[in-house]
Amino acid sequence: MELLGFSTQRWLTAGGLGTVHQIFTNFLSSVMIHATRPFVLNEWIQTTIQGYQVSGTVEVRRLDCHH
């Protein structure tokens, strides 16, 4: 892409910062939801995400970091 006048390093850096920003934003959003209205196990929830209706029950999800 550098032959066309675009800096590959600049695009990769911008993409990486965008990803870090998105992860940070998602983390802060989850903290705010938990602080202002924590979900209850087996509670039915529904919302709209990017124009799609999403619904389901709250369940426990744990990350197993031990292999």
Secondary structure, DSSP 8 states (H G I E B T S, - for coil): -GGGT--HHHHHHHHHHHHHHHHHHHHHHHHHHHHHS---TT-EEEEEETTEEEEEE----------
